[in-house]
Amino acid sequence: MSFLSDAELVLGALERYRCESIAGQVPVIHQERLARIIEELDLAALVREGGLSGDRLGAFVEAYLGTTTRLHHPAYFGHQAAVPHPTGSLASLIDGFTNNPMAIYEMGPGAASIEFFVLNWMLEKIGWEPAPTEPGEHGDAGHNGGGVLTHGGSLANLTALLAARSRAAPDAWREGSPSDLAVLAPEGSHYSVARAVGILGLGQESIIHLEVDERGAVVPDKLTGAWDRAVRAGRRPFALVANACSTGVGVYDPLEPIGKFCASRGLWFHVDGAHGASALVSAKHRSLLRGVEKADSVTWDAHKMLRTPSLCAALLVRDHRALDSAFQQEASYLFHEKEQPGVDFLHRAVECTKAGLGLKVFMVLAAMGEAGLAEYVDSEYALTQEAYEYIAGQPDFECPVRPESNILCFRIAGSDREQLRIRDALNERGDFYLSSTVFGDRRYLRMVLINPESDLDDVRRCVEAVRSAAGNGA
Ligand SMILES: Cc1ncc(COP(=O)(O)O)c(C=O)c1O
């Protein structure tokens, strides 16, 4: 069998999969037991015998697709993972095939150039100076932004805090972290922020929580109080992390006053826009991030709200020098003086081998165009408002906050345990896939409206399904 005929077979299966998922003819989620999946896919025999091609490949791919959670299904409301644009999926195929680990330019000039271009596109959306394509082009090299694409927002957040630490404690790379540093962040920050603090060896006690309002958004007037608490505890705050938007309920922190506060205290201001920075492409919603240009760094995941297949996240900095000094590594086989027609990203990234991530987001951008992406963000945010009005209007349902993005939390009358039981029942039936979160000490069902195929009727049907699961104890 040739590559081409195998590829046609796989693409045919994927197209059928996409169509039946969109038509909602199959369960959105189907969780088989791990041992059973290993057995049904006949994994051991395939490894023993090899020859995954032709009919065998076709049978395997069909069986594998049957084990997946179907993000293309309009009842997919589960998590912040993009329903990939088909052209983005083709980019994954091209990248997987060419396999150019482009963190050093010579291993992927096209991929590196596209990453550079995409980062500049993002920098401009934030309102920062893009990086010059030719050295010395902008005069003062210090004033342009910079960035790197990473395998996920968690790594981007880690890289941001590393750059921040490097500014506050330039010797930390050699001597280790000083023991008195502190990071200011709302409790509702994504767990990757606390993980980054742990990885940097700062200790969880170095996280000082910022006070938030009833929606979980940072209260600017209380920032000084958090700073004072840190200082009273003998700590030196060096970075502040704000959410744009929060993972749990999708609410944006007020970046403008937070940015002013950070500037007045010399704090590194990191905006975790992993989910919500994509609102920057929308003329209608970019004001949710008003003040983002005051940040020192921004995390922005394309694999959440830019229809890009996982993974493709960006860490962007206002001043590129901050990122260039974050890692101070030596590896003589990779880092050496050289004349080359492009740039390396290696010195900016945790990763050594890095996929051609830029190609994935670029091909989606090129397929949908900026206007198409803006329309997508607008319609998901609008649908979420409609869903909120509808659910909050049901006598037996409540929503803890009015959403600002496309993440909506709600619960039906009943205990916290009941919410989880209902979610399990829906998953078991495969009708709807919801996630769940704790907010303000209560458990909520959580809906991420990320699939362009979902509409208000799907939301209405989901509400009915929740009600019926609650009523009949299914
Ligand atoms: C606000 C926020 N930051 C960071 C992350 C982590 O991003 P990733 O899953 O790409 O590592 C998430 C993921 O949901 C998030 O919502």
Ligand as a Chemical Component Dictionary entry (heavy atoms), coordinates in Angstrom:
data_LIG
# 
_chem_comp.id                   LIG 
_chem_comp.type                 NON-POLYMER 
_chem_comp.pdbx_formal_charge   0 
_chem_comp.three_letter_code    LIG 
# 
loop_
_chem_comp_atom.comp_id 
_chem_comp_atom.atom_id 
_chem_comp_atom.alt_atom_id 
_chem_comp_atom.type_symbol 
_chem_comp_atom.charge 
_chem_comp_atom.model_Cartn_x 
_chem_comp_atom.model_Cartn_y 
_chem_comp_atom.model_Cartn_z 
_chem_comp_atom.pdbx_ordinal 
LIG C1 C1 C 0 -6.501 30.666 32.041 1  
LIG C2 C2 C 0 -5.734 29.436 31.656 2  
LIG N1 N1 N 0 -4.402 29.446 31.736 3  
LIG C3 C3 C 0 -3.652 28.377 31.399 4  
LIG C4 C4 C 0 -4.251 27.219 30.971 5  
LIG C5 C5 C 0 -3.400 26.039 30.618 6  
LIG O1 O1 O 0 -3.245 25.959 29.258 7  
LIG P1 P1 P 0 -2.793 24.579 28.541 8  
LIG O2 O2 O 0 -3.902 23.623 28.777 9  
LIG O3 O3 O 0 -2.636 24.991 27.133 10 
LIG O4 O4 O 0 -1.520 24.151 29.180 11 
LIG C6 C6 C 0 -5.649 27.147 30.879 12 
LIG C7 C7 C 0 -6.306 25.902 30.441 13 
LIG O5 O5 O 0 -7.467 25.725 30.517 14 
LIG C8 C8 C 0 -6.401 28.291 31.230 15 
LIG O6 O6 O 0 -7.741 28.291 31.166 16 
# 
loop_
_chem_comp_bond.comp_id 
_chem_comp_bond.atom_id_1 
_chem_comp_bond.atom_id_2 
_chem_comp_bond.value_order 
_chem_comp_bond.pdbx_ordinal 
LIG C1 C2 SING 1  
LIG C2 N1 SING 2  
LIG C2 C8 DOUB 3  
LIG N1 C3 DOUB 4  
LIG C3 C4 SING 5  
LIG C4 C5 SING 6  
LIG C4 C6 DOUB 7  
LIG C5 O1 SING 8  
LIG O1 P1 SING 9  
LIG P1 O2 DOUB 10 
LIG P1 O3 SING 11 
LIG P1 O4 SING 12 
LIG C6 C7 SING 13 
LIG C6 C8 SING 14 
LIG C7 O5 DOUB 15 
LIG C8 O6 SING 16 
# 
